[in-house]
Amino acid sequence: MTGATTIDGFAKRIRSGEGGLISAWIGIPDPLFVNHLAQEAFDAVVLDMQHGVWDIGSAAVGIGQGRLAGKPVLARIPLGDFASASRLLDMGASGIIAPMINSVSDAEAFAKATKYLPLGERSWGPTLAMNHTGLSATEYLATANLQTVAIAMIETRAALDAADEIMRVDGIDGIFVGPSDLSIALSDGAKVAPDTAQVDGVLKHLIARCRAHGKFACVFGSNGERAGELLKMGFDFVIAGADTQQLRSGAASAIAAARRVQAS
């Protein structure tokens, strides 16, 4: 599949259980950066609006640039900003990742903002989304709840305690684990240590709970090697490091290569 068919089949693919999806993660608020990374063999692109510096206008263009390159674009919204969740779906985002979903009430509010009736209360206005998909208003309304995904982040002790209840909420399609915040929570604020045996134990538990509830599991990987480990662990969708880390790593590699040749 290519083009719009591939993009608009993303939700079906991530729900299918086939796994193995790797996404770019972009906080630098330049839509052209999306276009460049979308040319690589990523399965999707995530715009980070929580800790990155995207605003709603640049994100709309970023979504368009990703689609132009043939890739679905998801967005991680700022904390509690469910109004932006609806707007980003209107702009053609394939999914929304919501941070700090710590309770059933958080999950219900998130689902209400991202799903049309009868699952939620999403307001009508998907002009750009219909432009991107080529669907009529009737077709879009009938399919939007299945063609987009709402992903709740599990990254605190409260979220871990409520994980089963969160996954039972109609309209929550999957979870996304933030290992750094999770490690801070597990250590009571003593350390940031996302790639440890303690965190891995919790990750495996959450994968098992996702399987039990028929939901998919996503996670942030600190680099490509860690992303591979997380795919082997059973995650369906992983991040292979952030844009800034990849940019600096590539620059450092080029500088080191130049110095090696210079010194030889």
DRENGU-177547 format. One record per residue (C-alpha): residue in three letters; chain; x, z, y. Coordinates in steps of 0.02 Angstrom, whole numbers, m for minus. Example, Ala and Ser with C-alpha at 12.3 -4.5 7.8 and 13.67 -1.06 7.14 Angstrom:
BEGIN
   rest   kette     east       up    north
    ALA       A      615      390     m225
    SER       A      684      357      m53
***
This chain:
BEGIN
   rest   kette     east       up    north
    MET       A        0        0        0
    THR       A       57      m33      177
    GLY       A        1       m4      354
    ALA       A     m163       82      389
    THR       A     m208       90      204
    THR       A      m54      195      168
    ILE       A      m79      306      319
    ASP       A     m263      337      291
    GLY       A     m233      368      106
    PHE       A     m117      513      145
    ALA       A     m249      648      121
    LYS       A     m297      579      m49
    ARG       A     m114      570      m98
    ILE       A      m71      748      m50
    ARG       A     m227      814     m136
    SER       A     m192      715     m295
    GLY       A      m59      832     m363
    GLU       A       70      693     m382
    GLY       A      188      794     m271
    GLY       A      358      739     m211
    LEU       A      312      710      m29
    ILE       A      451      731      100
    SER       A      415      738      287
    ALA       A      513      728      448
    TRP       A      491      873      569
    ILE       A      505      834      755
    GLY       A      508      954      901
    ILE       A      595      839     1026
    PRO       A      449      772     1130
    ASP       A      496      589     1132
    PRO       A      377      468     1043
    LEU       A      522      346     1016
    PHE       A      608      481      913
    VAL       A      454      476      800
    ASN       A      472      289      783
    HIS       A      655      302      735
    LEU       A      631      435      601
    ALA       A      474      350      536
    GLN       A      583      199      490
    GLU       A      668      308      359
    ALA       A      596      343      186
    PHE       A      494      493      241
    ASP       A      317      503      175
    ALA       A      252      577      338
    VAL       A      303      646      507
    VAL       A      256      817      577
    LEU       A      255      849      765
    ASP       A      297     1031      798
    MET       A      194     1088      948
    GLN       A      219     1273      912
    HIS       A      407     1288      935
    GLY       A      441     1110      991
    VAL       A      398     1050     1166
    TRP       A      264      918     1136
    ASP       A      112      918     1250
    ILE       A      m54      838     1206
    GLY       A      m15      675     1297
    SER       A      155      646     1218
    ALA       A       85      696     1048
    ALA       A      m50      562     1064
    VAL       A       84      430     1093
    GLY       A      191      504      954
    ILE       A       47      486      832
    GLY       A       29      305      885
    GLN       A      215      272      863
    GLY       A      211      347      688
    ARG       A       63      240      640
    LEU       A      149       87      714
    ALA       A      294      120      595
    GLY       A      173      140      449
    LYS       A      181      329      429
    PRO       A       48      465      438
    VAL       A       78      594      574
    LEU       A       28      776      562
    ALA       A       42      907      698
    ARG       A       80     1092      695
    ILE       A      m24     1163      835
    PRO       A       24     1309      948
    LEU       A      m33     1480      889
    GLY       A     m223     1492      890
    ASP       A     m246     1327      983
    PHE       A     m390     1261      880
    ALA       A     m454     1158     1026
    SER       A     m296     1054     1016
    ALA       A     m323     1036      829
    SER       A     m485      942      860
    ARG       A     m408      836      997
    LEU       A     m259      785      890
    LEU       A     m375      729      751
    ASP       A     m471      629      882
    MET       A     m304      546      924
    GLY       A     m275      492      745
    ALA       A     m174      634      668
    SER       A     m185      637      479
    GLY       A     m180      825      470
    ILE       A     m160      988      563
    ILE       A      m46     1134      518
    ALA       A     m101     1298      596
    PRO       A       24     1442      611
    MET       A       m9     1626      575
    ILE       A     m172     1609      479
    ASN       A     m178     1792      430
    SER       A     m359     1820      378
    VAL       A     m519     1741      318
    SER       A     m585     1741      497
    ASP       A     m430     1646      556
    ALA       A     m454     1519      416
    GLU       A     m639     1498      453
    ALA       A     m605     1468      638
    PHE       A     m473     1339      594
    ALA       A     m589     1249      472
    LYS       A     m730     1247      600
    ALA       A     m618     1157      725
    THR       A     m553     1026      604
    LYS       A     m704      981      497
    TYR       A     m870      901      541
    LEU       A    m1034      972      476
    PRO       A    m1073     1035      348
    LEU       A     m897     1110      327
    GLY       A     m860     1144      510
    GLU       A     m909     1118      690
    ARG       A     m787      985      749
    SER       A     m851      901      906
    TRP       A     m874      712      910
    GLY       A     m753      603     1008
    PRO       A     m628      515      892
    THR       A     m602      360     1000
    LEU       A     m417      336      962
    ALA       A     m439      384      780
    MET       A     m571      248      759
    ASN       A     m458      125      850
    HIS       A     m316      167      730
    THR       A     m420      162      571
    GLY       A     m536       19      616
    LEU       A     m685      120      556
    SER       A     m855      119      637
    ALA       A     m927      282      702
    THR       A    m1038      297      548
    GLU       A     m893      263      430
    TYR       A     m777      383      520
    LEU       A     m903      525      519
    ALA       A     m936      499      334
    THR       A     m752      501      285
    ALA       A     m656      606      412
    ASN       A     m669      771      318
    LEU       A     m587      690      167
    GLN       A     m463      579      259
    THR       A     m385      720      361
    VAL       A     m314      887      302
    ALA       A     m318     1063      372
    ILE       A     m166     1163      318
    ALA       A     m155     1351      344
    MET       A       16     1431      368
    ILE       A       55     1584      261
    GLU       A      201     1677      339
    THR       A      158     1862      361
    ARG       A      120     2012      251
    ALA       A      m61     2004      307
    ALA       A      m72     1821      256
    LEU       A        6     1859       87
    ASP       A     m121     1997       56
    ALA       A     m264     1880      105
    ALA       A     m194     1721       26
    ASP       A     m326     1705     m110
    GLU       A     m467     1733       14
    ILE       A     m392     1609      137
    MET       A     m380     1477        0
    ARG       A     m563     1504      m45
    VAL       A     m621     1452      129
    ASP       A     m711     1285      125
    GLY       A     m619     1163      237
    ILE       A     m445     1234      206
    ASP       A     m361     1097      107
    GLY       A     m192     1175       75
    ILE       A      m63     1300      135
    PHE       A      106     1284      220
    VAL       A      233     1422      195
    GLY       A      352     1466      336
    PRO       A      499     1544      242
    SER       A      591     1607      397
    ASP       A      444     1707      464
    LEU       A      405     1761      286
    SER       A      582     1829      265
    ILE       A      567     1924      429
    ALA       A      402     1999      368
    LEU       A      471     2045      197
    SER       A      623     2131      276
    ASP       A      518     2221      409
    GLY       A      611     2126      544
    ALA       A      786     2158      478
    LYS       A      840     1978      445
    VAL       A      802     1793      444
    ALA       A      846     1739      267
    PRO       A      728     1600      208
    ASP       A      831     1540       59
    THR       A      841     1695      m49
    ALA       A      783     1751     m221
    GLN       A      659     1871     m142
    VAL       A      577     1733      m41
    ASP       A      582     1616     m192
    GLY       A      482     1742     m292
    VAL       A      345     1742     m161
    LEU       A      349     1552     m149
    LYS       A      322     1535     m337
    HIS       A      177     1658     m328
    LEU       A       95     1556     m188
    ILE       A      115     1393     m284
    ALA       A       26     1474     m432
    ARG       A     m116     1533     m319
    CYS       A     m133     1357     m246
    ARG       A     m148     1286     m421
    ALA       A     m280     1416     m464
    HIS       A     m384     1369     m312
    GLY       A     m357     1181     m321
    LYS       A     m262     1176     m156
    PHE       A      m95     1092     m117
    ALA       A       63     1185      m66
    CYS       A      180     1138       77
    VAL       A      340     1221      138
    PHE       A      481     1206      264
    GLY       A      652     1167      188
    SER       A      806     1207      292
    ASN       A      895     1047      237
    GLY       A      884      905      112
    GLU       A      961     1001      m33
    ARG       A      843     1147       m7
    ALA       A      697     1026        5
    GLY       A      744      957     m166
    GLU       A      747     1133     m239
    LEU       A      574     1167     m167
    LEU       A      505     1006     m241
    LYS       A      574     1057     m410
    MET       A      492     1226     m386
    GLY       A      325     1137     m376
    PHE       A      284     1112     m192
    ASP       A      183      956     m154
    PHE       A      249      925       22
    VAL       A      415      982       95
    ILE       A      512      969      257
    ALA       A      693      914      237
    GLY       A      758     1002      394
    ALA       A      713      988      577
    ASP       A      755      844      694
    THR       A      880      945      794
    GLN       A      974      999      638
    GLN       A      979      819      574
    LEU       A     1034      753      743
    ARG       A     1176      877      761
    SER       A     1228      859      580
    GLY       A     1239      671      599
    ALA       A     1339      688      760
    ALA       A     1458      815      681
    SER       A     1483      701      531
    ALA       A     1525      552      642
    ILE       A     1648      654      747
    ALA       A     1733      724      592
    ALA       A     1749      549      517
    ALA       A     1826      483      677
    ARG       A     1953      625      682
    ARG       A     2000      599      499
    VAL       A     2037      416      529
    GLN       A     2131      456      689
    ALA       A     2241      581      598
    SER       A     2275      469      446
***
